[in-house]
Amino acid sequence: MQCCSGVRFSYASPFTRWLTVRNSCSKLFVGGLSYDTNEPVLKDAFEKHGEIIEVKVICHHVSGKSKGYGFVKFTSEDAASKALKEMDGQLVDGRNLRVHYAHGE
């Protein structure tokens, strides 16, 4: 059985396979970033919700400018869940964030 946010699922369930691909609910997609937001700023905004493993702002391969989205991976599902609830819609660098669970790697 797998557990995410206190709910148990069997491994046979399609939903459970989807959760497993999502890094067991510990990796978040963060959209709506300002093009000036970098990884230290994103980490600073999210680290009050729990221990972070990785922060990645996706940048254009030529210009090096942010594409306006990134990912934050926490050490626990609880920290990610708390961050998702508290950070979705919050203002960072003048932009409202859109926070969701990340899909796949």
Secondary structure, DSSP 8 states (H G I E B T S, - for coil): -EEETTEEE-TTSHHHHHHHHTGGGTEEEEES--TT--HHHHHHHHGGGS-EEEEEEEE-TTT--EEEEEEEEESSHHHHHHHHHHHTT-EETTEE-EEEE----
